[in-house]
Amino acid sequence: MIRWKFRVAVLLIAAMCTGTAAAQKQQPRTLLAVFAHPDDETWAGPVLARYARTGDKVYLAIATKGEKGVSAHAGIPAGEPLAAARHDEAVCACRQLGIEPPIFFNFGNRELDTGATAREVQQKLHTLAERVRELVTRLHPQVIVTWGPEGGYGHNDHRLVSDAVTEVVQSERPGPKLYYVGTTPEQAKLLNVWPAEKPGGWLDGWPGVDSAFLTVTIPYTPQDRDAYHRALECHKSQFTPEGFTTLEHALDEGWNGKVSFRPWFGNRKSQDLFQ
């Protein structure tokens, strides 16, 4: 009888351990995207949709309100009216991607590196990094994606968000894996044709990142492509219907079913951000 009870106890413990291990295995992984403006998530859109579709938790943090990104066709003045519109557009985009509702830091558009004194600028950048740090502490992401140090096409807000995220990740190891979304020079050529409502194009154009550095390429499905198209088309204050078509065509052709990333540390090759 004692031996039988012992066997039952062992079997129960084994079952409990197996159940615990299975539960741990099924815990969703967490990906955090940190970008500067509402609509910046477009550059990783298919990948965000892919991971959300397969059961991972995907969050988007947006540093600025985008209240100065006026486009003539929308007829929305700069300031709080445009900030409110872009807030709602970001909520719409996250819903279309299937990810969590956006998290807003609410810094001023094009104001991350401005202030009356150098100390004020320093304090603003410190606050930005602390907001990122607080978010990482709360969400415990295994992966973070953001702009590269070039900021895509050189936008100061993009560069500074990249700096803040990198500062947080490199301050403590082990920590989340950090990836910079990137476009090759060949892909950048497609992006340098910009719709009429954005005179001047992408400032001096997208410089592109040599493909030797973009060692992590994440494939996505037609379903993910359609999700990012719907998400992009939420940003009606920024693009005309012709603008949506132009940008979607350029991205679809350039990506060709795979979005490229540069690992912050190392140059390993992978087709999964979490590995």
N, C-alpha and C positions, 0 to 999 in steps of 0.2 A: 504493500500500500504506500509506504514512504517513497519507494522508488517510482511508483506511478505518479504520485503528487509532484515529485521532483521533475519528472519529464514534462508534465503539464505546465509547470512553472517556467521551465526552459522554453517551451514552445510559445507561451504567452509573451515572454520577454522578447523572443526573436520576432514575433509578429509585431509587437509594439515598435521595435527598432526598425523593422522593414517599413512599417507605416510612416514612421517619422522621417526616414530617409526619402520615401516617395513624396511626402508632403514638401520636404525641403527642395527636392528636385523640381517640383511643379511650381515653386514660387516664381512669379514673373520677374524677369530681369528689368532693369531700369536704365533708360537712355535719356539724357538731358541735352537738349539743343539750346544754345545761348547765342542770340543774334542781336543786332543793333536796332533794327526797325521792323514794324509790321510789314510783312511781305518778304523779308530776308529769308524766312524759312523755305521759300521756293527752291533755294539752291541745294537743299537736302530733302526736298519734299517727297520724292518717290521712296527714299530710304526710311524716312519717318513713317510713311504709310505702310511700308513693308513690315517693319518691326511691330507696329501696332496691330497689324492684321494677323500676325503670327503669335500674338498673345503677350508681348512685352509692354511694360509701362513706358510711355513716351511723353516727355514734358517739353514744353517750349517756353523759354524765358526771353522777354523782349526788353532791351535796355531803355529805349527812348519812346516817346509818345508819337514821334513822326509828324509833329504838328506843323512843320515847315515844308513838308513835301507836297507843295501845291501843284496841281495839274489843271491847266486851263479848262479842259473839257468838263471837269467835275463841278466847277462853280462853287467850291467850298473854300471859305477864307482860311488863311493860316491862323493858328492859335487853337483854342479849345474846341471850336466847331470841327476842325479837321482832326484833332486828337480824338474826339468822340467817335467820329466816323471810322477812323483807322482802328480804334479799339474794337468796334463791332466787326470790322472786316477780319481782324485777327481771330476773334472768337469763331466766326464763320469758317475761316481757313482750318483751324484746329478740328472743328467738327467734321469737315470734309475729309481731312487726313485720317480721322479716327483716333486722334491723340487726345490727351488731357487738355482741359481749358488752358489758355495762355496765362502766364505769370508776368505781370508788368512791373518793371522797376520805376517807370515814369520819370526818367531823366529827360531834360530838354533835347530836342532834335538839334544836332550840330552844336551842342553846348557842353559836351563832355570835357573838352579841352579849353574852355573859356572861363574867364573870371577876372575880377578887378585886379587881383594880385596873383603872383606865382603860387603863393600858399593856398589860395582859394582853389586853383586848378588842381594842386596836389591833393587837397582834401576831397575834392569831387571824385578824383580817380581812386583814392583810397576807399571812399564810400562805395563806389562801383564794385571794387574787388571784394569788399565785405559783404555786399548783397549776394554776390556769386558764392562766396564761402558759406553764408548762412543757408543758401539753397542746397548746396552740396551736402552740408551737415544734416539737413532735414530729409532730403530725398535719397541719399546714399546711392547715387547712380554708379553703375559699373562703367558706363561710357558717357563721355561728353563730346559733342561736336560743335564747332564754331567756325568763324572766319579764320583764314590763315593770317600771318603777319602782314601780308600785302593788302589785306582787306578786300579781296576780290578785285575791285578796280581802283583801290586806293582811298576810299572814303575814310576820313578820320574817325568817324564813329565806329566803323567796322574794325579798324586797326586797334582802337583803344579797347573795344570789347574783347578782341583776341588777346590783347596784353593782359587784361584783368583775369580772364579765364586761365591763361597760362600761368600767371603768378600764383593763383590759388592751387592749381594742380601740382606745380613743381615745389610747393612749400611743404608738402608732406607726402611721404611714401610709406606703405603702398597707398595708392589712391586710384581714382578712376582713370581709365584709358582715355587719352585725349586725341582727337582727330581734327585736322583742318580740312574743310571741304575745299576742293581745288578744281580748276579747269586747266587743261593743257593748252598750249599756244594754238593748236589747231581748233580746239573747241572755242577758244576766245575769239578767233576770227569770226565765227558765226554770231557771237554775241555783240560784236562791234557794229552791227547793223541795227539801229535802234529806231523805234517808231517816232513819228513826227511830233507827238505831244511832249517828247523829252528832248528839246533842242540841245545840241552839243554832245549828245550821246553819253557814253560812260566816261566823262572827263577826258582823259588822255587814252582811253581804251583799256581793255583788260590785258594785263601783261602776260597772264598765263603762268603755269608752273610746269617745269620740265617733268615729263611723264616718269622719269627715273625716281622722282620723289613721291609720286602718287602710287604707292605700292599696295594700297588697300582699295579694292574695287568691289562695290556692293551691287549685285544684280537685283533688278526689280521686275515685276510682272506687268502686263498690260493693265491689270486691275490697279496696281500702284500708280502707274502713269495716269490713269483716268482720275484717280483720287487727287493727285497733285494738280492736274488741270483744273478740277473743280475748286480746289483750294486757292489757286492763283486767281481764278475768276471771281473770288470774293472781294478782291482788292480793286473795287470799281473806282475808287477815288484816285487811283494811280495810273490806270490804263484804260484806253478805249478798247472796244471789241477787236479792232485791227491790231492794237498793241498786244492783246492777249495772244492772238493768233501768231504774230511775229515771234514773240518770245517763246511760246510753246514749241513752235517749229524749230527754232534755233537750239533749244535745250534738248528736245527729243533727238534731233539729228546728231548733236554733239555727244550726248550721253550714250545713245545707241543701246539702251537697256542696262547701263551700268554707271553709277555715280562714283567718282574717284575721291579718295581722301589721302591726306599725308599724315602718318602717325607723328605725334609730337616728339616721341622718343623712339629712336631705332628706325629701321627700314624694312621690317619684316613684311612678307606678303600674306595676304589673307582675303577671303571673301565673306568674312563675318566680323563686324565691329567688336563683338564680345570675346572673340578668341585671341 
